[in-house]
Amino acid sequence: MRFSPRGYGGTRRDPDQVRRDGWHELGLLAVSVDDPRLTWPEREMVAQLGRKLYGPRAGEGGRSHG
């Protein structure tokens, strides 16, 4: 019998399931700024949070939004 550490065997979870589990189990939220399920104001809020926490994205330069 072969032992495989978690995540190194069997079936892979789809990325959305990983994000869902992260939210439910750890309180972590991974959101794409381009997620089509979000409205424009929601996407803009995600982008503002990202800039505040981590700085501008590649290609954004140093521009500020508010």
Biopython code that builds the backbone (N, CA, C, O; Angstrom):
import numpy as np
from Bio.PDB.StructureBuilder import StructureBuilder

atoms = [
    (1, "MET", "N", (0.845, -1.188, 0.000)),
    (1, "MET", "CA", (0.000, 0.000, 0.000)),
    (1, "MET", "C", (0.889, 1.249, 0.000)),
    (1, "MET", "O", (1.878, 1.328, 0.728)),
    (2, "ARG", "N", (0.521, 2.185, -0.806)),
    (2, "ARG", "CA", (1.330, 3.397, -0.944)),
    (2, "ARG", "C", (0.631, 4.552, -0.228)),
    (2, "ARG", "O", (-0.573, 4.743, -0.393)),
    (3, "PHE", "N", (1.364, 5.309, 0.551)),
    (3, "PHE", "CA", (0.822, 6.454, 1.276)),
    (3, "PHE", "C", (1.160, 7.731, 0.518)),
    (3, "PHE", "O", (2.303, 7.947, 0.116)),
    (4, "SER", "N", (0.159, 8.562, 0.331)),
    (4, "SER", "CA", (0.380, 9.853, -0.314)),
    (4, "SER", "C", (-0.089, 10.951, 0.628)),
    (4, "SER", "O", (-1.216, 10.899, 1.119)),
    (5, "PRO", "N", (0.764, 11.955, 0.893)),
    (5, "PRO", "CA", (0.328, 13.074, 1.725)),
    (5, "PRO", "C", (-0.868, 13.779, 1.089)),
    (5, "PRO", "O", (-1.068, 13.710, -0.124)),
    (6, "ARG", "N", (-1.650, 14.451, 1.912)),
    (6, "ARG", "CA", (-2.823, 15.173, 1.431)),
    (6, "ARG", "C", (-2.433, 16.112, 0.292)),
    (6, "ARG", "O", (-1.477, 16.879, 0.407)),
    (7, "GLY", "N", (-3.168, 16.043, -0.785)),
    (7, "GLY", "CA", (-2.902, 16.892, -1.933)),
    (7, "GLY", "C", (-1.968, 16.270, -2.957)),
    (7, "GLY", "O", (-1.712, 16.873, -3.999)),
    (8, "TYR", "N", (-1.447, 15.067, -2.681)),
    (8, "TYR", "CA", (-0.511, 14.421, -3.594)),
    (8, "TYR", "C", (-1.033, 13.100, -4.145)),
    (8, "TYR", "O", (-0.252, 12.238, -4.547)),
    (9, "GLY", "N", (-2.308, 12.947, -4.163)),
    (9, "GLY", "CA", (-2.855, 11.712, -4.699)),
    (9, "GLY", "C", (-4.362, 11.815, -4.791)),
    (9, "GLY", "O", (-4.964, 12.772, -4.303)),
    (10, "GLY", "N", (-4.955, 10.842, -5.408)),
    (10, "GLY", "CA", (-6.403, 10.860, -5.513)),
    (10, "GLY", "C", (-6.892, 11.929, -6.463)),
    (10, "GLY", "O", (-6.258, 12.224, -7.475)),
    (11, "THR", "N", (-8.018, 12.498, -6.125)),
    (11, "THR", "CA", (-8.612, 13.511, -6.997)),
    (11, "THR", "C", (-8.249, 14.907, -6.510)),
    (11, "THR", "O", (-8.080, 15.148, -5.315)),
    (12, "ARG", "N", (-8.134, 15.809, -7.462)),
    (12, "ARG", "CA", (-7.851, 17.208, -7.138)),
    (12, "ARG", "C", (-9.150, 17.966, -6.977)),
    (12, "ARG", "O", (-10.112, 17.744, -7.712)),
    (13, "ARG", "N", (-9.167, 18.868, -5.999)),
    (13, "ARG", "CA", (-10.323, 19.748, -5.850)),
    (13, "ARG", "C", (-10.225, 20.848, -6.903)),
    (13, "ARG", "O", (-9.132, 21.305, -7.235)),
    (14, "ASP", "N", (-11.367, 21.263, -7.420)),
    (14, "ASP", "CA", (-11.328, 22.365, -8.379)),
    (14, "ASP", "C", (-11.009, 23.653, -7.619)),
    (14, "ASP", "O", (-11.265, 23.737, -6.418)),
    (15, "PRO", "N", (-10.450, 24.662, -8.307)),
    (15, "PRO", "CA", (-10.038, 25.892, -7.633)),
    (15, "PRO", "C", (-11.152, 26.566, -6.834)),
    (15, "PRO", "O", (-10.898, 27.120, -5.765)),
    (16, "ASP", "N", (-12.378, 26.523, -7.344)),
    (16, "ASP", "CA", (-13.470, 27.150, -6.612)),
    (16, "ASP", "C", (-13.736, 26.425, -5.297)),
    (16, "ASP", "O", (-14.098, 27.056, -4.304)),
    (17, "GLN", "N", (-13.561, 25.110, -5.283)),
    (17, "GLN", "CA", (-13.741, 24.347, -4.044)),
    (17, "GLN", "C", (-12.639, 24.683, -3.040)),
    (17, "GLN", "O", (-12.903, 24.754, -1.839)),
    (18, "VAL", "N", (-11.429, 24.887, -3.507)),
    (18, "VAL", "CA", (-10.332, 25.284, -2.626)),
    (18, "VAL", "C", (-10.655, 26.628, -1.985)),
    (18, "VAL", "O", (-10.476, 26.799, -0.780)),
    (19, "ARG", "N", (-11.132, 27.586, -2.785)),
    (19, "ARG", "CA", (-11.493, 28.902, -2.253)),
    (19, "ARG", "C", (-12.638, 28.791, -1.253)),
    (19, "ARG", "O", (-12.612, 29.424, -0.197)),
    (20, "ARG", "N", (-13.641, 27.985, -1.587)),
    (20, "ARG", "CA", (-14.792, 27.787, -0.700)),
    (20, "ARG", "C", (-14.347, 27.187, 0.634)),
    (20, "ARG", "O", (-14.768, 27.645, 1.696)),
    (21, "ASP", "N", (-13.495, 26.162, 0.575)),
    (21, "ASP", "CA", (-12.992, 25.532, 1.796)),
    (21, "ASP", "C", (-12.158, 26.508, 2.615)),
    (21, "ASP", "O", (-12.246, 26.519, 3.843)),
    (22, "GLY", "N", (-11.350, 27.327, 1.948)),
    (22, "GLY", "CA", (-10.546, 28.329, 2.651)),
    (22, "GLY", "C", (-11.417, 29.313, 3.412)),
    (22, "GLY", "O", (-11.087, 29.709, 4.530)),
    (23, "TRP", "N", (-12.518, 29.704, 2.811)),
    (23, "TRP", "CA", (-13.432, 30.630, 3.471)),
    (23, "TRP", "C", (-14.099, 29.961, 4.667)),
    (23, "TRP", "O", (-14.120, 30.527, 5.761)),
    (24, "HIS", "N", (-14.641, 28.766, 4.470)),
    (24, "HIS", "CA", (-15.369, 28.082, 5.536)),
    (24, "HIS", "C", (-14.467, 27.633, 6.678)),
    (24, "HIS", "O", (-14.846, 27.731, 7.845)),
    (25, "GLU", "N", (-13.282, 27.146, 6.351)),
    (25, "GLU", "CA", (-12.415, 26.562, 7.363)),
    (25, "GLU", "C", (-11.473, 27.563, 8.024)),
    (25, "GLU", "O", (-11.158, 27.429, 9.206)),
    (26, "LEU", "N", (-11.018, 28.571, 7.266)),
    (26, "LEU", "CA", (-9.982, 29.473, 7.768)),
    (26, "LEU", "C", (-10.378, 30.942, 7.789)),
    (26, "LEU", "O", (-9.658, 31.769, 8.346)),
    (27, "GLY", "N", (-11.516, 31.274, 7.188)),
    (27, "GLY", "CA", (-11.908, 32.671, 7.114)),
    (27, "GLY", "C", (-11.093, 33.460, 6.106)),
    (27, "GLY", "O", (-11.025, 34.687, 6.181)),
    (28, "LEU", "N", (-10.470, 32.756, 5.156)),
    (28, "LEU", "CA", (-9.692, 33.413, 4.103)),
    (28, "LEU", "C", (-10.553, 33.580, 2.866)),
    (28, "LEU", "O", (-11.331, 32.692, 2.515)),
    (29, "LEU", "N", (-10.412, 34.714, 2.209)),
    (29, "LEU", "CA", (-11.196, 34.989, 1.016)),
    (29, "LEU", "C", (-10.258, 35.244, -0.155)),
    (29, "LEU", "O", (-9.445, 36.167, -0.119)),
    (30, "ALA", "N", (-10.372, 34.433, -1.180)),
    (30, "ALA", "CA", (-9.584, 34.604, -2.402)),
    (30, "ALA", "C", (-10.555, 34.969, -3.513)),
    (30, "ALA", "O", (-11.370, 34.146, -3.929)),
    (31, "VAL", "N", (-10.468, 36.193, -3.987)),
    (31, "VAL", "CA", (-11.418, 36.702, -4.971)),
    (31, "VAL", "C", (-10.665, 37.269, -6.163)),
    (31, "VAL", "O", (-9.730, 38.053, -5.998)),
    (32, "SER", "N", (-11.066, 36.876, -7.354)),
    (32, "SER", "CA", (-10.487, 37.451, -8.556)),
    (32, "SER", "C", (-11.183, 38.775, -8.852)),
    (32, "SER", "O", (-12.409, 38.872, -8.799)),
    (33, "VAL", "N", (-10.395, 39.777, -9.160)),
    (33, "VAL", "CA", (-10.962, 41.075, -9.504)),
    (33, "VAL", "C", (-11.766, 40.997, -10.803)),
    (33, "VAL", "O", (-12.559, 41.890, -11.099)),
    (34, "ASP", "N", (-11.561, 39.939, -11.568)),
    (34, "ASP", "CA", (-12.275, 39.755, -12.833)),
    (34, "ASP", "C", (-13.417, 38.744, -12.739)),
    (34, "ASP", "O", (-13.949, 38.328, -13.768)),
    (35, "ASP", "N", (-13.804, 38.342, -11.531)),
    (35, "ASP", "CA", (-14.864, 37.344, -11.365)),
    (35, "ASP", "C", (-16.182, 37.869, -11.939)),
    (35, "ASP", "O", (-16.686, 38.892, -11.477)),
    (36, "PRO", "N", (-16.744, 37.188, -12.935)),
    (36, "PRO", "CA", (-17.963, 37.680, -13.578)),
    (36, "PRO", "C", (-19.198, 37.638, -12.680)),
    (36, "PRO", "O", (-20.229, 38.219, -13.018)),
    (37, "ARG", "N", (-19.102, 36.960, -11.545)),
    (37, "ARG", "CA", (-20.243, 36.929, -10.619)),
    (37, "ARG", "C", (-20.378, 38.217, -9.828)),
    (37, "ARG", "O", (-21.403, 38.454, -9.189)),
    (38, "LEU", "N", (-19.334, 39.059, -9.870)),
    (38, "LEU", "CA", (-19.350, 40.315, -9.128)),
    (38, "LEU", "C", (-19.835, 41.456, -10.000)),
    (38, "LEU", "O", (-19.608, 41.473, -11.210)),
    (39, "THR", "N", (-20.500, 42.401, -9.374)),
    (39, "THR", "CA", (-20.896, 43.625, -10.076)),
    (39, "THR", "C", (-19.678, 44.540, -10.184)),
    (39, "THR", "O", (-18.656, 44.298, -9.542)),
    (40, "TRP", "N", (-19.790, 45.593, -11.000)),
    (40, "TRP", "CA", (-18.674, 46.521, -11.132)),
    (40, "TRP", "C", (-18.279, 47.119, -9.782)),
    (40, "TRP", "O", (-17.087, 47.145, -9.475)),
    (41, "PRO", "N", (-19.222, 47.605, -8.951)),
    (41, "PRO", "CA", (-18.796, 48.163, -7.652)),
    (41, "PRO", "C", (-18.096, 47.124, -6.762)),
    (41, "PRO", "O", (-17.163, 47.462, -6.034)),
    (42, "GLU", "N", (-18.540, 45.879, -6.820)),
    (42, "GLU", "CA", (-17.892, 44.828, -6.032)),
    (42, "GLU", "C", (-16.478, 44.568, -6.528)),
    (42, "GLU", "O", (-15.559, 44.409, -5.724)),
    (43, "ARG", "N", (-16.291, 44.522, -7.863)),
    (43, "ARG", "CA", (-14.949, 44.323, -8.416)),
    (43, "ARG", "C", (-14.032, 45.480, -8.040)),
    (43, "ARG", "O", (-12.863, 45.269, -7.719)),
    (44, "GLU", "N", (-14.552, 46.691, -8.079)),
    (44, "GLU", "CA", (-13.757, 47.859, -7.722)),
    (44, "GLU", "C", (-13.360, 47.810, -6.249)),
    (44, "GLU", "O", (-12.238, 48.175, -5.899)),
    (45, "MET", "N", (-14.269, 47.363, -5.384)),
    (45, "MET", "CA", (-13.953, 47.238, -3.965)),
    (45, "MET", "C", (-12.842, 46.204, -3.746)),
    (45, "MET", "O", (-11.940, 46.423, -2.938)),
    (46, "VAL", "N", (-12.906, 45.085, -4.464)),
    (46, "VAL", "CA", (-11.856, 44.057, -4.377)),
    (46, "VAL", "C", (-10.521, 44.659, -4.814)),
    (46, "VAL", "O", (-9.499, 44.448, -4.161)),
    (47, "ALA", "N", (-10.530, 45.406, -5.915)),
    (47, "ALA", "CA", (-9.296, 46.018, -6.417)),
    (47, "ALA", "C", (-8.745, 47.024, -5.397)),
    (47, "ALA", "O", (-7.535, 47.072, -5.177)),
    (48, "GLN", "N", (-9.612, 47.820, -4.778)),
    (48, "GLN", "CA", (-9.163, 48.791, -3.777)),
    (48, "GLN", "C", (-8.566, 48.101, -2.566)),
    (48, "GLN", "O", (-7.546, 48.544, -2.038)),
    (49, "LEU", "N", (-9.197, 47.008, -2.115)),
    (49, "LEU", "CA", (-8.649, 46.250, -0.990)),
    (49, "LEU", "C", (-7.278, 45.667, -1.338)),
    (49, "LEU", "O", (-6.354, 45.707, -0.526)),
    (50, "GLY", "N", (-7.156, 45.130, -2.545)),
    (50, "GLY", "CA", (-5.877, 44.575, -2.971)),
    (50, "GLY", "C", (-4.779, 45.621, -2.994)),
    (50, "GLY", "O", (-3.666, 45.377, -2.527)),
    (51, "ARG", "N", (-5.101, 46.803, -3.546)),
    (51, "ARG", "CA", (-4.106, 47.879, -3.584)),
    (51, "ARG", "C", (-3.728, 48.335, -2.185)),
    (51, "ARG", "O", (-2.558, 48.599, -1.911)),
    (52, "LYS", "N", (-4.712, 48.428, -1.297)),
    (52, "LYS", "CA", (-4.441, 48.870, 0.067)),
    (52, "LYS", "C", (-3.546, 47.879, 0.800)),
    (52, "LYS", "O", (-2.607, 48.280, 1.489)),
    (53, "LEU", "N", (-3.831, 46.591, 0.655)),
    (53, "LEU", "CA", (-3.089, 45.576, 1.394)),
    (53, "LEU", "C", (-1.753, 45.221, 0.758)),
    (53, "LEU", "O", (-0.784, 44.949, 1.467)),
    (54, "TYR", "N", (-1.687, 45.219, -0.589)),
    (54, "TYR", "CA", (-0.518, 44.676, -1.271)),
    (54, "TYR", "C", (0.129, 45.614, -2.272)),
    (54, "TYR", "O", (1.140, 45.253, -2.875)),
    (55, "GLY", "N", (-0.417, 46.802, -2.468)),
    (55, "GLY", "CA", (0.149, 47.730, -3.435)),
    (55, "GLY", "C", (-0.456, 47.515, -4.813)),
    (55, "GLY", "O", (-1.279, 46.618, -4.998)),
    (56, "PRO", "N", (-0.056, 48.328, -5.777)),
    (56, "PRO", "CA", (-0.644, 48.239, -7.122)),
    (56, "PRO", "C", (-0.253, 46.951, -7.828)),
    (56, "PRO", "O", (0.805, 46.377, -7.569)),
    (57, "ARG", "N", (-1.124, 46.510, -8.721)),
    (57, "ARG", "CA", (-0.837, 45.331, -9.544)),
    (57, "ARG", "C", (0.182, 45.711, -10.620)),
    (57, "ARG", "O", (0.397, 46.890, -10.904)),
    (58, "ALA", "N", (0.795, 44.702, -11.205)),
    (58, "ALA", "CA", (1.745, 44.933, -12.292)),
    (58, "ALA", "C", (1.019, 45.676, -13.408)),
    (58, "ALA", "O", (-0.081, 45.285, -13.800)),
    (59, "GLY", "N", (1.613, 46.720, -13.910)),
    (59, "GLY", "CA", (1.014, 47.488, -14.988)),
    (59, "GLY", "C", (0.161, 48.655, -14.497)),
    (59, "GLY", "O", (-0.255, 49.490, -15.300)),
    (60, "GLU", "N", (-0.105, 48.726, -13.202)),
    (60, "GLU", "CA", (-0.905, 49.835, -12.676)),
    (60, "GLU", "C", (-0.050, 51.045, -12.346)),
    (60, "GLU", "O", (-0.566, 52.148, -12.172)),
    (61, "GLY", "N", (1.244, 50.842, -12.262)),
    (61, "GLY", "CA", (2.106, 51.940, -11.857)),
    (61, "GLY", "C", (1.814, 52.298, -10.412)),
    (61, "GLY", "O", (1.513, 51.418, -9.606)),
    (62, "GLY", "N", (1.896, 53.545, -10.083)),
    (62, "GLY", "CA", (1.652, 53.971, -8.711)),
    (62, "GLY", "C", (0.360, 54.728, -8.566)),
    (62, "GLY", "O", (0.153, 55.424, -7.571)),
    (63, "ARG", "N", (-0.514, 54.604, -9.545)),
    (63, "ARG", "CA", (-1.730, 55.423, -9.500)),
    (63, "ARG", "C", (-2.599, 55.042, -8.303)),
    (63, "ARG", "O", (-2.609, 53.898, -7.848)),
    (64, "SER", "N", (-3.315, 56.026, -7.822)),
    (64, "SER", "CA", (-4.172, 55.845, -6.654)),
    (64, "SER", "C", (-5.613, 56.084, -7.026)),
    (64, "SER", "O", (-5.913, 56.917, -7.881)),
    (65, "HIS", "N", (-6.496, 55.361, -6.390)),
    (65, "HIS", "CA", (-7.928, 55.503, -6.662)),
    (65, "HIS", "C", (-8.642, 55.959, -5.413)),
    (65, "HIS", "O", (-9.321, 55.154, -4.775)),
    (66, "GLY", "N", (-8.517, 57.210, -5.040)),
    (66, "GLY", "CA", (-9.279, 57.727, -3.922)),
    (66, "GLY", "C", (-8.471, 57.802, -2.732)),
    (66, "GLY", "O", (-8.957, 58.220, -1.681)),
]
sb = StructureBuilder()
sb.init_structure("model")
sb.init_model(0)
sb.init_chain("A")
sb.init_seg("    ")
for serial, (resi, resn, name, xyz) in enumerate(atoms, 1):
    if name == "N":
        sb.init_residue(resn, " ", resi, " ")
    sb.init_atom(name, np.array(xyz, "f"), 0.0, 1.0, " ", f" {name:<3s}", serial, name[0])
structure = sb.get_structure()
